[in-house]
Amino acid sequence: MAKKLYLIGDAHLGAQTPAQEELKTNRLISFLKWVEQENADLIICGDLFDFWFEYRYVIPRHHFRILAQLSQIVTSGVRIHYLAGNHDFWFGTFMQEEVGMHFHADDLKLEHENLSLFIQHGDGLVKNDRLYRILKKVFRSKVNIFLYRLLHPDLGVPLALFFSHLSRNAGNNKANYTDVEYRQFAYQKITEGYDVVVLGHTHWAALERYQSGWYVNPGNWMEFFTYAAVDQNVPRLFQWDGIAGVPFHPTLPPGNLRQT
């Protein structure tokens, strides 16, 4: 029997009000339990957390319930791949050694059943993101990570969350120009031979057939609670209502024209 593959991303845990965080967390835990029940594989396409930073002996306490559930389903046999996003790329060894997930700093090339998948969070793909691509290298510098660890966690974590909120709000104020370029990137990867190209980051769920392949964006877990599932070599989009998944039919971002 073919094994199912689930993909989620952009939950930005820790970014919203306490009530919204409680809703996100409860729905995510119920979803993770469903993945365990299905004995499926799971790919987290980045930005599960609005900020993640590991000190040598300290991790953010607010995500304990999610981390415990992730560890539980890994122990049960679920294989989890975690791709770094632009809000949670400062990973150390905790996720791999303590939780048991497979961490990927950039993209992931995966063979699943009869499909060849290319998966990436998607930050920095837009042509106008030149400055961000430079900053990304600066932020990921081992020297800068070492220097940031000199800050006490009670100062370092709130400070990073503050700048993370500023970054996300600035992105929300931009015109919705990214979807076209993301589709073009996916089309190119499909012509290179990939069957499924998965990108996150935009928060817009997408599912499009192109030539012999598929472009997929699992959307976000902040507002719509959408995810993608690959079953019997076909990707589909769903929305999790807290108990089960219902088919989700994406719409294009306002002001965006689809390029086909």
Stockholm file with secondary structure:
# STOCKHOLM 1.0

chainA/1-260         MAKKLYLIGDAHLGAQTPAQEELKTNRLISFLKWVEQENADLIICGDLFDFWFEYRYVIPRHHFRILAQLSQIVTSGVRIHYLAGNHDFWFGTFMQEEVGMHFHADDLKLEHENLSLFIQHGDGLVKNDRLYRILKKVFRSKVNIFLYRLLHPDLGVPLALFFSHLSRNAGNNKANYTDVEYRQFAYQKITEGYDVVVLGHTHWAALERYQSGWYVNPGNWMEFFTYAAVDQNVPRLFQWDGIAGVPFHPTLPPGNLRQT
#=GR chainA/1-260 SS CCCCEEEECCCCBTSSCHHHHHHHHHHHHHHHHHHHHHTCEEEECSCSBSCCBCCSSCCCGGGHHHHHHHHHHHHHTCCEEEECCSSSCBCCSHIIIIICCEEESSCEEEEETTEEEEEECCTTCSGGGHHHHHHHHHHTCHHHHHHHTTSCHHHHHHHHHHHHHHHHHHHHTSCSCHHHHHHHHHHHHHHTTCSEEEECSSCCCEEEEETTEEEEECCCTTTTCEEEEEETTEEEEEEECSSSEEECCCCCCTTCCCCC
#=GC SS_cons         CCCCEEEECCCCBTSSCHHHHHHHHHHHHHHHHHHHHHTCEEEECSCSBSCCBCCSSCCCGGGHHHHHHHHHHHHHTCCEEEECCSSSCBCCSHIIIIICCEEESSCEEEEETTEEEEEECCTTCSGGGHHHHHHHHHHTCHHHHHHHTTSCHHHHHHHHHHHHHHHHHHHHTSCSCHHHHHHHHHHHHHHTTCSEEEECSSCCCEEEEETTEEEEECCCTTTTCEEEEEETTEEEEEEECSSSEEECCCCCCTTCCCCC
//
